[in-house]
Amino acid sequence: MKVAVVLSGLILTLSHCVVAATDSSLTRLEQQIELLSRTTDAVVGVSALHIESGRYVSVRGTEPFPQASAVKVPIAVQIMALADQGKLPLDKMVSLKPADLHPGSGRITELLFHPGVALSIENIMELAIVVSDNSAADLMLREAGGPAAVTERMKLLGLSGIRVDRSIAVLLADWGGIKTLPPEDEWNREMWDRLFDAVPEAEHMTARRLGTHDIRDTATPADMTKLLARIWKKDLFSPVYATKLVAVMERCETGKARIKGMLPQGTEVAHKTGSMGGVVNDVGIITLPGKAGHVALSVFTKGSYRAEEVSEKTVAEISRTIYDYFALVPAEGQP
């Protein structure tokens, strides 16, 4: 008896007698991912690991892609590592100053912009990951020891394909075509609006094209997926901190049309999105149905000049294809 599963116009035929994912079946899955990647004008990089069986697929997995806000995952890993070492209590209170209000910050700039606000490290992480608040992310990065400290942590973990070079505020300024920034203690919300508005559209697009090829603040899909798998396996730091990190990623509210976009309703996904001019990313861990296990998945895109929704649909279709494969094709030795 055979089951035909339609995946975004592609048909994958599976047999109930299949007991293992052969190399050829994984190759076909990679071919399907490559075909789906052509539904957007962006360059697409994908890496997926079935955590329990070790089965793995990759399309441009070793190519660097701009992380955008997906960078908040390695920053959070550094925070949790410091907390586990007793160097940074998660209940440490951090006071916000006007200079800490950075572009791309929703909840903090909308609700907490009056003087006299202090947040714990744990609440800052919640804002950075759940609603992708950039002010919170840069506060988290500062408490983590800065970009170099996060990059060094990734190297120590054997993940040299993940690098952090700038704060998100400076990254967005560079991508927006802002050539000169005043000293950081002079930053404020009005300054950012004024600087971005002053950049002609042609200069902004030139900066965006250059940013697509910038090696700074990039990650390879392969190394990001390895990081996600290690977070899930709880072997980076004490289980209590790993559990906290997975839980906050499960509460992520952004990117409903990306990895989660075409998955069955109620599927558990611990993830983090990233968005920037021409960049649509989503990275996370999918819980498969029944006893099928978990998939660590990174889908990066770069260089698109079409509406964001186009790449989001591509991310969703690729994610559903990977979900269906690992949910329906058992690993060798499994029923």
Secondary structure, DSSP 8 states (H G I E B T S, - for coil): -EEEEEETTEEEEEETT--S--HHHHHHHHHHHHHHHTTSSSEEEEEEEETTT--EEEESTTS-EE-GGGGHHHHHHHHHHHHHTTSS-TT-EEE--GGG--SS-SHHHHHS-SS--EEEHHHHHHHHHHS--HHHHHHHHHHTT-HHHHHHHHHHTT-TTB---S-HHHHHHHHHT------GGG--HHHHHHHHHTS-HHHHHHHHHHHHT--TTEE-HHHHHHHHHHHHHT-SS-HHHHHHHHHHHHT--S-TTTTTTTS-TT--EEEEEEEETTEEEEEEEEE-STT--EEEEEEEEE---S-HHHHHHHHHHHHHHHHHHHHHS--TT--
